Amino acid sequence: MSETGAIKRALEPVRRLAGSNNQHVAIKDARASAAEQKPGSKLSGIEPPRSGPRPAGLPAEDIGAEATTPDVASPRDVAPHASEIELKLLVASDRLADFNNAPIIAANARNKGARKHLKAVYYDTPKRALRRDGFSFRVRQSGTRFTQTVKTESSNDPLRRGEWEAAVPSMAPDIALAMPLVSDKLRTELERHPVEAVFSSDIHRHQRLVDLPSGTVELAFDHGHLTAGDRSLPVSEIELELRSGSPSAIWELALRLAEHGSVKPSIRTKSARGFDLAADAPPRTPKPPKLRLDPSISLDEAFAEILRSCLLHLLQSLPLAEDGRDPEGMHQLRVALRRLRSALDLMRSVVSLAKLDLMRAEAKWLAGRLAGARDWDVFRQETLRTVADGCPSVTGFDTLGALADERRAACYDAARLALADRRCQYFVIGLGAFIEARGWRSDVAPEGLARLAEPAINFARNILSAQHAKVLKRGRRFKSLTAEQRHRVRLAAKKLRYFADFLLPLCGHGKSAKRFSRKLADLQQELGIYNDMATTSSLLADVNAGAIGSSMVAAAITGWQAHATVGVEARLLKAWSEFAGAKVPWSVDAAEQPIKLVQTSAGWLR
């Protein structure tokens, strides 16, 4: 059986479980949400509801007919839609219309839907203050209706964003309507620097409603383009937005559409693409989201939050890695995959499922396809540049650099092929479905379910202690370890770093936790530098075979690194000594005990 077939079969229990996970949660009024903020707080601090239908603050779009002529709403009618739950599937433009005939749509769509022509202008200050604070601000025209929309970036949920709408009389924005939603600092900046048009979108949309057992999803088949000055970017995608029910309905529908043809899951908005188009810049560099888990959270909920943060990091990293202009993109994508594998390792100690092993194997497969691109990024951007600057009298660096660029380009082409592979698409979409349906609960013995219901803090202490002990054991007599043995220490320390990122928030946020995390990060960094030096020799052998006159440059690099190893060794030994002697912050008898909190109707109390 093929890898794709294995993934589809492994996810069948997830699909069945998704059908029983139907939840309805009401959405707060945007004005009430804004009023609940403390002075100076940012909108991104608001926790939107987990799911919910689109409310009727603005006249609802009629998607029960082929075409509609909407009424004009009151200019000051602010919609109480405080959240949207949405996934995009990027599709080749010549295949977009064909997805309308996918079996899942033909069997479950309410009708033929509605077609619209949507024009929008996106606004920001000259210094992009709104985008810097995580907002997008647009006015969209649909027929005779003009709708102003403010959206916020996701916090730790890959599909969720804040969204507030208001009817306006024209394409001119009314910034006053957005003022209650922003911080005092941003409000002052908006008052001093008026917004300006940055780019526009021209989209033809075909909307349909699809009813599944787990929820109702609004499908929007979008094709058109974004325009910023003399630059243009085509748009061809399917938006899946939850109208009611569980978010698992979105992933279920995405899986079924993936069976019909090639789709790339994405959470990158038209706003993000348009601003990057206007700036002629690569996508933003993502960073791993910081987890803030409640001390009393159950292990089951902790697993869901950890996996959700891994999925968010993965989806944020994909566009930048594929773009290739910023080497950090490939690095962050590989970090996201390593974090995910570590999270799955965490779960295997509680629930031993074939699906966990399959997802871990798929993450390892994809990371392997990206390794060459990352190795050449480090060699070209760091190693070669550093030695060339330090050895100006040595000739041949330009020739070696050109050869390295060729190898790097070939590795990036291979990486893009892997990212476009349907195996990768099934893996990412299947991971989302697994998380939302809590797929790890299936086929678990009663004692396993009981462990999932226990407080996560107990599990955190045990797993951190065990992994910490493993690192110390592998690093015993560290100074005399071989390169291969130090590599094994690096792998164990890296896993401990990810475990700590996931679980230390459960153990408190005091100084001891910060000290330990810093010493662990320092050790991992020094071990990484040591490992990069070992990788350089194999890369040099690759390019040196076809490089005429490059032997002198290769010798210069080898000599430079041999000399640098002396300093690296001293720093590495120091980092190991400080880490090995650091007091762990998760033990019950640690100097700084985790604060015990009790949940009440008034919130969390000491």
Protein Blocks (a to p, Z undefined) as FASTA:
>chain_A
ZZklmmmmmmmmmmmmmmmmcccdddddfklmmmmpcehiafklpccdfbdcddfkbacd
dfkbfbdcdddddfklccfbfbdcdddddddfklmmmmmmgfklmmmpfblojadddddd
ddddfkommmmnopacddddehjaccdddddddfklmkbccddddddfbfbdcfklmmmm
pcfklmmmmmmmccddfbdcdddddddddddfkbccddddddddddehjbccdddddddd
dfbdcfklmmmmmmmmmmnpccdddfbdfklmmmmmmnopacdddddddddddfkbcfkl
mmmmmmmmmmmmmmmmmmmmmnomamklmmmmmmmmmmmmmmmmmmmmmmccfklmmmmm
mmmmmmmmmmmmmmmmmmmmmmmmmmmmmmmmbghjlmmmmmmmmmmmmmmmmmmmmmmp
mklmmmmmmmmmmmmnommlgopafklmmmmmpcfklmmmmmmmmmmmmmmmmmgokllp
cfklmmmmmmmmmmmmmmmmmmmmmnopafklmmmmmmmmmmmmmmmmmmmmmmmmmmmm
mmmmmmghilmmmmmmmmmmmmmmmmmmmmmmmmmmmmmmpccfkbfkbmbdcddddddf
kbccZZ
